[in-house]
Amino acid sequence: MPAHHHSASHSHHGHSHAPVAGHGRAFAIGIVLNLGFVAIEAGYGFWADSMALLSDAGHNLSDVLGLAIAWGAALLARRGPTERFTYGLRSSSILAALFNALLLLVAVGGIVWESLQRIIEPTPVAAGTMMVVAGIGILVNGFTAFLFMGGHNDLNIRGAFLHMVADAAVSLGVVLGGLAILWTGAGWIDPVLSLVIAAVIVWGTWSLLKQSLTLSLHGVPRGIAVPDVRKALERMPGVARVHHLHVWAVSTTEAALTAHLVMPNGHPGDGFLAGAHRELKEHFGIGHATLQIEINQSAAVHEHDSNCPLEQYEHPHQGHKHEGHHHR
């Protein structure tokens, strides 16, 4: 039976918690500003009989909820590991990013519905008031988006940024719609422009939704190519082959890896493991790496027994024979 050595050593230095931890103030300011603006916009929406303002207020309220969820996830992600949650609660940031993407799409659905209603049944609108209030919205949402700039490596922060940019775009659309109504008197301009803005928001949100859904299903984070990781490990001294290679996201900023390295000449020592961890961190951004060293006498036969519990999780790779454990 081949000897199995498991490396419990992890390279924890270099983990990027700064984007999340450094935006706590941005979340607080964004929530307070947007809550105040929602109250103002909804009040003037009723006063001006503007469905555009009311729907935008509802959209902004959904984004306030999204910011609160993202902030809560950022705080949870900073909690240390426990015996029950050995990675802590870092993955809550992934769930928050996914929920934010879904919430934004639901808000877009509300905008589309209200816009269609206004096309069918146009109503007089106080265009001047609509423009002034929406102009304030551009400033509030633009400033909030500015607070989240620089954190795009974190999918959760990127989601908050997209929320605020989308809100600013919607407010800009309301301003342009009000201006066009003042010039032409055509009430259909506002809802049509809102539909265009909704399409732009969906276009920008789709990528966020796909990425967050991928990470929530333990998919490989964007920017990491598993074949390249495999080749990097196989190029290391003494490594005959690599199998059971798995890469997934621990949070919106951290990636983890497990792999079996077949090394016929024996365990290479802690120096090799430290170098492997450093290589994975520097070139692929993988900060959590667990490497199992397997000593195979022939380095040519390494097959699964039919009862091997890992058989169903091994994937065939181009140019590699299906590999695994030899059990007796």
ChimeraX attribute file (.defattr): number of C-alpha atoms within 10 A of each C-alpha:
attribute: neighborCount
match mode: 1-to-1
recipient: residues
	/A:1	10
	/A:2	15
	/A:3	12
	/A:4	17
	/A:5	15
	/A:6	14
	/A:7	15
	/A:8	10
	/A:9	14
	/A:10	16
	/A:11	19
	/A:12	13
	/A:13	10
	/A:14	13
	/A:15	15
	/A:16	16
	/A:17	17
	/A:18	11
	/A:19	19
	/A:20	25
	/A:21	14
	/A:22	13
	/A:23	19
	/A:24	16
	/A:25	13
	/A:26	17
	/A:27	24
	/A:28	13
	/A:29	15
	/A:30	24
	/A:31	21
	/A:32	11
	/A:33	17
	/A:34	22
	/A:35	18
	/A:36	11
	/A:37	21
	/A:38	22
	/A:39	14
	/A:40	16
	/A:41	25
	/A:42	21
	/A:43	15
	/A:44	19
	/A:45	23
	/A:46	12
	/A:47	11
	/A:48	18
	/A:49	17
	/A:50	22
	/A:51	23
	/A:52	26
	/A:53	27
	/A:54	21
	/A:55	23
	/A:56	28
	/A:57	27
	/A:58	18
	/A:59	24
	/A:60	29
	/A:61	20
	/A:62	19
	/A:63	26
	/A:64	23
	/A:65	15
	/A:66	24
	/A:67	27
	/A:68	18
	/A:69	22
	/A:70	27
	/A:71	26
	/A:72	16
	/A:73	22
	/A:74	29
	/A:75	17
	/A:76	16
	/A:77	24
	/A:78	14
	/A:79	13
	/A:80	12
	/A:81	13
	/A:82	10
	/A:83	7
	/A:84	7
	/A:85	11
	/A:86	9
	/A:87	15
	/A:88	17
	/A:89	20
	/A:90	25
	/A:91	21
	/A:92	23
	/A:93	30
	/A:94	29
	/A:95	21
	/A:96	26
	/A:97	30
	/A:98	23
	/A:99	20
	/A:100	28
	/A:101	29
	/A:102	17
	/A:103	18
	/A:104	24
	/A:105	18
	/A:106	14
	/A:107	22
	/A:108	24
	/A:109	16
	/A:110	17
	/A:111	25
	/A:112	21
	/A:113	14
	/A:114	20
	/A:115	24
	/A:116	17
	/A:117	13
	/A:118	20
	/A:119	15
	/A:120	11
	/A:121	10
	/A:122	16
	/A:123	13
	/A:124	12
	/A:125	20
	/A:126	17
	/A:127	23
	/A:128	15
	/A:129	18
	/A:130	26
	/A:131	21
	/A:132	13
	/A:133	20
	/A:134	27
	/A:135	18
	/A:136	18
	/A:137	29
	/A:138	22
	/A:139	14
	/A:140	21
	/A:141	26
	/A:142	18
	/A:143	17
	/A:144	24
	/A:145	22
	/A:146	14
	/A:147	19
	/A:148	24
	/A:149	15
	/A:150	13
	/A:151	19
	/A:152	16
	/A:153	14
	/A:154	21
	/A:155	23
	/A:156	34
	/A:157	27
	/A:158	20
	/A:159	28
	/A:160	31
	/A:161	24
	/A:162	23
	/A:163	29
	/A:164	28
	/A:165	21
	/A:166	27
	/A:167	25
	/A:168	25
	/A:169	21
	/A:170	31
	/A:171	30
	/A:172	21
	/A:173	25
	/A:174	30
	/A:175	25
	/A:176	20
	/A:177	25
	/A:178	26
	/A:179	18
	/A:180	17
	/A:181	20
	/A:182	15
	/A:183	9
	/A:184	9
	/A:185	14
	/A:186	14
	/A:187	21
	/A:188	19
	/A:189	19
	/A:190	26
	/A:191	26
	/A:192	18
	/A:193	17
	/A:194	26
	/A:195	21
	/A:196	13
	/A:197	23
	/A:198	23
	/A:199	14
	/A:200	15
	/A:201	22
	/A:202	18
	/A:203	11
	/A:204	16
	/A:205	20
	/A:206	13
	/A:207	12
	/A:208	22
	/A:209	20
	/A:210	13
	/A:211	20
	/A:212	26
	/A:213	18
	/A:214	18
	/A:215	24
	/A:216	21
	/A:217	11
	/A:218	14
	/A:219	15
	/A:220	19
	/A:221	24
	/A:222	10
	/A:223	8
	/A:224	16
	/A:225	12
	/A:226	15
	/A:227	12
	/A:228	12
	/A:229	18
	/A:230	16
	/A:231	12
	/A:232	15
	/A:233	19
	/A:234	16
	/A:235	11
	/A:236	15
	/A:237	10
	/A:238	16
	/A:239	19
	/A:240	18
	/A:241	22
	/A:242	21
	/A:243	21
	/A:244	19
	/A:245	18
	/A:246	19
	/A:247	22
	/A:248	21
	/A:249	24
	/A:250	26
	/A:251	24
	/A:252	30
	/A:253	25
	/A:254	21
	/A:255	22
	/A:256	21
	/A:257	20
	/A:258	17
	/A:259	19
	/A:260	22
	/A:261	26
	/A:262	28
	/A:263	20
	/A:264	20
	/A:265	14
	/A:266	17
	/A:267	20
	/A:268	13
	/A:269	9
	/A:270	11
	/A:271	9
	/A:272	14
	/A:273	22
	/A:274	13
	/A:275	13
	/A:276	18
	/A:277	22
	/A:278	20
	/A:279	18
	/A:280	20
	/A:281	21
	/A:282	12
	/A:283	12
	/A:284	17
	/A:285	20
	/A:286	28
	/A:287	25
	/A:288	23
	/A:289	25
	/A:290	19
	/A:291	20
	/A:292	19
	/A:293	23
	/A:294	26
	/A:295	19
	/A:296	21
	/A:297	16
	/A:298	9
	/A:299	15
	/A:300	13
	/A:301	13
	/A:302	19
	/A:303	15
	/A:304	17
	/A:305	14
	/A:306	10
	/A:307	8
	/A:308	13
	/A:309	11
	/A:310	13
	/A:311	17
	/A:312	8
	/A:313	10
	/A:314	16
	/A:315	13
	/A:316	12
	/A:317	11
	/A:318	8
	/A:319	6
	/A:320	10
	/A:321	14
	/A:322	16
	/A:323	22
	/A:324	21
	/A:325	21
	/A:326	14
	/A:327	13
	/A:328	5
